C-alpha cells in the first residue's frame, strides 16, 4: 500500500495521521466486510493474536483466522511480534496504519501555507526535550558578532543558526519570545537554566566555553596570558584528537545547571567546523544520528569536506 498523510484543522492547530491507500477495489472489499472491519478496529487499538480476538468477539477462531489471512494479504495488518504459548507460536497482529482509504486520479490542489513533512522518528527523538506541545521550549544561542569574552573575539558562525532554525521549523512552532539569543545576553539575563542549543565553539560562544568541562568530547583549552589557547577536540572515549579547522562536535547532555533541562552543542574548531556540524544535523542526520541510543546523552565528532571543490563545506563524515 502507498502511505500518505491525512491533514485536518482542529481549532487553531493542525493534526495529521498516516493513511494507507488501497490499490484496488478487491482490497477495499476485503476490509469492508463487517467482521473484517470489527477485527481491524480492534487491531487499531492494540496488537492481539487471533484466539484473543475470537474470545472478544464471541466467535469461532477459524473465522478470525480466515479474515486475518485476507487482511494480511492486502497489507492492512501485519505481524507485530511472536510469542510462545503452550508449545505453539502466537502471532500478534496490528494494523499497518491508523487510517485506510482510496484515492481517485484527480489533480491535487495546492494548500494555503501548509506543509506537513514526514519527520523521521530519530530527529524527533533527538529534539524532543526542546519541544512543548510542538512549540520550541528553549533558546538557540549564538556568539555575539561584537568583540567579547576573554579573547575579544567576534563570532562569524551565528548565521548557521538560521539554517538550523529553518530546519527545526518543520516540526516545531515558533514561540512567543525570540528563539535565538546572543551569548552575552544570556549571560546577562542568567538564562543558563533553560534548555539551550549552543551554536559555535568556545572561542566565540561564552556558553559553549562554560559547558565544555561537562562534555564527553571536549575542546582542548590551554590557559595563557590572553585567557586560553585552543588545540582542537579530544574524546574521553577513544582518546583521539581532532585538530582540523573543519572538524566539530555535536553533543547532547543534561543541563548541569538544571537537571530537568538539556543542552545541545553544535560547535567547530573554527567557523567552518560549526557549519559542518549544522549540515550534519540538517542535511545528513541519517548517518549523524545512526548510533544514538541514550536520548539524554549523545556526542559525536564531525569532519566537514568540500567535495565539489568550490571552497565551501558541502559534505560530512562521522568520525566517532
N, C-alpha and C positions, 0 to 999 in steps of 0.2 A: 504493500500500500504506500501511496505517496503521503508524506507528512507535511501539513501546513499549520497555520495558526489562526485561531478564531480571535477576533477583537471585539470587545464590547465596551461601551461607556457606562460607568457606574458613578452617578453623580459627577464629581469633578475628577475622578480618576479613571484610568483605562485599564482593563484587565484582559489577559489573554490566556488561552489554553491550547494545547496541541490537538489537532484533529487529523485523523486518518481518512483519506479519500478512497472510497470503494471504487474499484476499477470497472466493474460491470454489474449488470442487473442481477446476475446469478449470486454474486457475493452479497448484494443487498438483500436478496430473498432469504439467504441462509441465516442472516442475523435478525431479520424482522419476523421470523416465526415466533409465536407467542412464548413458547417455552425457551427458545434461544435467547429471546430478549430478557426474560427473567434471570437466566443464568448470567448473561452479560452484565446486567445491573448489579448482581451480587458480586461478580468478579471485579467490577469497577471500584467497589468499596474496599475489598481486601482479597488477598490471594487465598484460594481454597483448593482442596482436592475433591474429585467427583463424588466420593461417598459422603463427604460433609455437605455438599450441595444437595444431594438426593435427600438426606435427612432433613435439611432445612425446608425443602420444597414438598416433602412428604410423597415422593415418587420413587419408582424403581431406579436403581443406579444405572441400569443398562440404557435407559432413556437419556440420562445425563451424559453418559459416555458417547452416545450417538451424536448429540448436539455439540459436545465438546470437540469431537473429531471434525465436524463440519466447520465450526468457527475457527479452529486452529488452522485448517486448510486455507481459509480466506485471509488469515493473518490478523483476525480480530482479537485473538487471545494467544498467549504464549506460555510456555512453562517457565515459571519464576524460579522454582527450586525443586529439589527432590529430597525425600526423607524416607528412611526405612521404618516400616510399620508392620510388626508381626511377621517378619520374614519377607515382606513384599515392599516394593518401591512405590511410594505415594508421590504422584506428580502434582505439585501445586501450580494452579493456573492463575493468570492475571490478564486483564485487558491491556492491549498494546498502546492505548491512548484513552484519554477521558472523554473523547467525542469521536463520532463517525459520521460521514456524510457523503453526498455525491456532488459532483461539480459538472455543470453543463458548459459546453465550449462557447462561452460568451466573453467578450473582451472585458478585461479588468478596467476599473475606473480609478483614477488617482485619488488618494486620500488627502485630507486637509491637514498639513503639518503633523502627520502621524507616521512614525517609523518605529516598528516593533521588531528589533533584531532578535535572533536566536542566540542568546548569550550562553556560552558554554558553562557547565557547572564548575569547572576548575577556576574560571575567572571569578564567578560569584563567590566561591569558597574563599578565594584569596582576599577579596574586598568586603566580605560580609560583616565584619565588625565595624566597618565605616559607613554602614547604611542603617537608617532607622525609618521604617515604612517607605523604603526606596528613596529616601532623602539623604543626601550626603551628611553624615554625622561626624564632623571633624574638619580639619584645615589642611590645605596644601601649602607648605612653607617653602619659600624660595629665598635665596640670598639677596640682600639689598644691592642695587646697581651702584650705590654710592660707596666710597671708601669707608670701611667699617671693620670693627673687630681688631684683634691684636696684630693682624697682618695688613690692616688698612687696604683690604682687597675690595675690588668691585666685581660683583658676580656677573658672569656673561652666559649663564645657563638657565636663567629664570624663564626664558621663553619656551623651554622644553616642557615646562609645566602646563602650558596652554595646550600642547598636543596631548598630554596625559589627561587633562580635564575634558577635552573633546571626546576622547576615547571613553572615559568614565560616564559621560553624558548619555551613552547608550543604555545604561542600566541604573542610573541614579538621577534624581530630580535635583534641580538647583535649590539650595537652602535660602532662607530669607536673608541671612547675613552673607557678606562676601566670603567666598570659599577659599580664595588664595590670599595669603598674607606674607609680608616680608619678615625675615628672621628678627630684625631689630624691633619690629612692632610686637611680635610675640613675646620677646624678652621683656619689653617694657610693660606689656599688659599681663604678664605672668599667666600665659595660656598653655604652659607646657603640659598641664594635666589633661588636656583634651586628647582625642585620637588625632595623630598627626601623620601626614605624608611629607617627608622631607626630601626636597629635590636639590641636589648639589652637594659637593664634598665639604669636608671640614674647613677647607681654606676659605670658602665663600659663604657657607651656611653655618651660623653660630650654633644652631640646634643640632646639626649633624656632628659638630665638634664636641658638644656636650654628651651626646648619646654614644659616641664612639667606644668608650670603655665598656659598654654593655653589649656590643655587637659580637656575634660569633666569628665574623670576618671583619677585622679592624683595619683602619687606616693607620699606618706607621707614622707616629708623630714624635720627632726628637726635639726636646727642649733646646732653645737657643736664646741669644740675647734679644732677638726680634720676636720671640714667642715660641714658634715651633718650626721645624723643617719637616717636609713630607717626603716619605720614601716608599710610596706605593701601598699595597694592601697585603695583609698576611692572614692566613687561615689557621684557626686553632685546630681544626680537624685534620688537615693534611700537612700543615707546616709550610706550605708553599707561599712564595712571594709573587706579587703581580705588580710590575712597575711601569707597564706601558701606559702612555697618556690616554689611550682609548679603552683601557680596562676600567671596570667599575663594579659596584656592589648593588645587589637588590636584597634587602633583608626585611623581615617582619618579626617584631618582637613585642612582648608585653611592655607597656609604658612603665619604666621604672619609677616614675613619679605618681602613677595612678594605675594600680594593678587591674582595674576594670577597663582600661583603655589599651589601645595598641599603637604602635609606631611602625610605619613603613619607611625605609630609607632607600632612595634611588640616587646614587651618587657615584661619580667617577673620579679617577685620579686628576683628570683635567676636565674641562667643559665637554670635550669630545667623548670622554668616557661616560659622562652623565647622559649625553644624547644616546649613546649605545644602550644604556640601561633602560631609558624610556622606550626606545624602539623594541627592546627585548620584551617588555610588558605589553605594548600596544600592537606590535606587528608580528612578533614571534613568540607569543605567550605559550604556544603548544610545547615547544621544547624548553622554554624557560621554566615553566611550572610543572614539567612532567614528573619530577621526583618529589613534589610537595606531598608530605604525609601529615605532619602536625600543623593544623590550621592556625595555631598560635605562634609557631616559631618556624622561620624559613630563612635561609641565606644561600646566595649563590654568587659566583663571580662571572661577570660578562665581559667578553672581549669583542670590541667592535671592529668591523672590516669595511674597506672601501672596495667593493667588488667591481664596480663599473669604471673605476679609475678617474672619477671626477673630483677627487679631493674631499669627498664627504662620506661619512659612515652611512652605509645602507644595509648592512647585514651584521649578524652577531653569531658568536659561538658561546656555548655554556662551558665554562672551564671546570666548575665543580658545583 
